[in-house]
Amino acid sequence: MARGTFITFEGIDGAGKTTHLTWFCERLEAKLAQAGRQIVVTREPGGTPLGETLREIVLNQPMDLETEALLMFAGRREHLARVIEPALARGDWVVSDRFTDATFAYQGGGRGLPRDKLETLERWVQGGFQPDLTVLFDVAPDVASGRRGAARAPDKFESESDAFFSRVRAEYLRRAEEAPHRFAIVDATKTIPAIRRQLDDVLAQL
């Protein structure tokens, strides 16, 4: 069976990507079933037992910025080796709630870690591997902030300022401009039905 396809969902906290991921995956699963394919749904940080442990540490513990980035890529290497790469080799499709674009956006854009350090880690951990498709939920930070306020108790990233999320958003958009063939940008300011129509357009291209 041919190699599977790797899809990632990205966006600032409060953009709504997680809200729509389950719906998207259900639609994709129905589409893939006709071809005898399976879907694996995962997330970062996380995706493996070690990754989930690192997630709790990264999201809730204060630490040096470079330590934070190293832990993100350590969890990603485990995620690739134990979940993503084996699934793709089986011919499965993988959908991940965040991947490397998030590290560039949050640790790079948001926190200011130099891009060359992240690019070095990216090459080391991934080689040339990238998602086949990245769905970027784009929304202004002030809109996302209102949504986050209605959610659960915030982790250390969700507690950041609108200025922080403006930098995160800018880095996401820079990454999208750098690799337009890989990104599908969703206007996440729209209503849920309107966003799902955009996602249906994405699904139609798969």
C-alpha positions in Angstrom: 0.0 0.0 0.0 1.2 3.5 -0.8 2.5 5.8 1.9 -0.2 7.6 4.0 -0.7 11.3 4.2 0.2 13.6 7.1 -2.1 16.5 8.0 -1.6 19.0 10.8 -4.0 21.5 12.4 -2.4 24.8 13.6 -3.4 28.2 15.0 -3.1 30.4 18.1 -4.9 29.3 21.3 -8.5 30.2 20.9 -8.5 29.9 17.1 -10.9 27.0 17.3 -8.8 24.3 15.6 -9.4 21.7 18.3 -13.2 22.3 18.1 -13.2 21.4 14.4 -10.6 18.7 14.4 -13.0 15.9 15.5 -15.6 16.9 12.9 -12.9 17.1 10.2 -11.5 13.6 11.1 -15.0 12.0 11.1 -15.5 13.4 7.5 -12.1 12.3 6.5 -12.5 8.8 8.0 -15.7 8.3 6.0 -13.9 9.3 2.9 -10.9 7.0 3.5 -13.1 4.0 4.4 -14.1 3.8 0.8 -10.4 3.2 -0.1 -9.7 0.9 2.8 -7.5 3.4 4.6 -7.3 4.1 8.4 -6.9 7.4 10.2 -4.7 8.1 13.2 -5.5 11.2 15.3 -2.8 12.5 17.6 -1.5 15.7 19.1 1.6 17.7 20.2 2.9 18.1 22.7 1.9 14.5 23.4 1.0 11.6 21.1 3.0 9.0 23.1 3.3 8.1 26.8 6.6 10.0 27.0 5.1 12.9 25.0 2.2 13.2 27.3 4.5 13.4 30.3 6.5 16.1 28.5 3.3 17.9 27.7 2.4 18.4 31.3 5.9 19.7 32.1 6.1 22.1 29.1 2.6 23.5 29.6 2.8 24.0 33.3 6.4 24.3 34.5 8.5 27.5 34.2 11.8 26.8 32.4 14.5 28.3 30.3 13.4 29.0 26.7 16.0 26.7 25.1 15.0 23.9 27.5 11.4 24.4 26.4 12.3 24.1 22.7 14.5 21.1 23.3 11.7 19.3 25.2 9.3 20.1 22.3 11.6 18.5 19.8 12.5 15.5 22.1 8.8 14.7 22.3 8.5 15.2 18.5 11.2 12.7 17.8 9.4 10.1 19.9 6.1 11.0 18.3 7.6 10.5 14.8 9.4 7.3 15.6 6.6 5.6 17.5 3.4 7.0 15.9 3.6 9.1 12.8 6.3 7.3 10.7 4.9 3.8 11.4 1.4 4.9 10.6 2.4 6.5 7.3 4.4 3.4 6.4 1.3 1.3 6.9 -0.6 3.5 4.5 -2.6 5.2 7.3 -3.5 8.9 7.3 -2.3 10.9 10.3 -4.0 14.1 11.6 -2.1 15.9 14.4 -3.3 18.8 16.5 0.0 20.8 16.2 3.4 19.9 14.9 6.7 21.8 14.2 5.0 25.0 12.9 3.7 25.5 16.4 7.3 25.4 17.8 8.4 28.1 15.3 5.3 30.1 16.2 5.3 29.8 20.0 9.0 29.4 21.0 10.3 31.4 18.0 7.7 34.1 17.2 6.1 34.3 20.6 9.1 33.9 22.9 11.9 35.1 20.6 14.1 32.0 20.2 16.3 32.6 17.2 15.0 30.9 14.1 18.3 29.4 13.2 18.3 27.4 16.4 14.9 26.0 15.6 15.9 25.2 12.1 18.9 23.2 13.4 16.6 21.2 15.6 14.1 20.7 12.9 16.7 19.3 10.5 18.2 17.1 13.2 14.8 15.6 14.4 12.9 15.5 11.1 15.4 15.6 8.3 13.4 17.0 5.4 10.1 15.6 6.7 7.1 18.0 6.7 3.3 17.6 6.8 1.7 17.0 3.4 -1.0 19.6 4.4 -1.2 22.1 7.3 -4.6 23.6 8.0 -4.0 27.0 9.7 -6.9 28.5 11.6 -6.2 32.2 11.4 -7.8 34.7 13.8 -6.9 38.0 15.5 -5.5 37.6 19.0 -8.3 39.8 20.6 -11.0 37.4 19.2 -9.1 34.4 20.3 -8.6 35.9 23.8 -12.4 36.1 24.2 -12.8 32.5 23.3 -10.0 31.4 25.6 -11.7 33.2 28.5 -14.7 31.0 28.2 -12.7 27.8 28.3 -11.0 25.8 31.1 -8.3 27.2 33.4 -5.5 28.4 31.2 -2.0 26.8 30.9 1.1 29.0 30.8 0.7 29.6 27.1 -3.0 30.4 27.1 -2.3 33.0 29.9 0.0 35.0 27.6 -0.8 38.5 26.4 -2.4 39.6 23.1 1.0 41.0 22.1 2.5 37.5 22.5 -0.2 35.9 20.3 0.2 38.7 17.7 3.9 37.5 17.3 2.8 33.9 17.3 0.2 34.6 14.6 2.7 36.6 12.5 5.2 33.6 12.6 2.4 31.2 11.5 1.6 33.5 8.6 5.3 33.8 7.7 5.6 30.0 7.6 2.5 29.8 5.4 3.9 32.4 3.0 7.2 30.4 2.9 5.4 27.1 2.0 2.1 28.0 0.3 1.9 24.6 -1.3 1.6 23.0 2.1 -0.8 25.4 3.9 -4.6 25.9 3.7 -5.6 29.0 5.7 -9.0 29.0 7.3 -10.7 32.2 8.3 -11.4 31.3 11.9 -13.4 34.5 12.6 -16.4 33.0 10.7 -19.3 31.1 12.2 -19.0 27.3 12.8 -21.0 26.5 9.7 -18.9 28.8 7.6 -15.7 27.4 8.9 -16.9 23.9 8.1 -17.7 24.9 4.6 -14.0 26.0 4.3 -12.9 22.6 5.7 -15.2 20.8 3.2 -13.3 22.6 0.5 -10.1 21.3 2.0 -11.5 17.8 2.2 -12.5 18.0 -1.5 -8.9 18.4 -2.5 -7.7 15.3 -0.7 
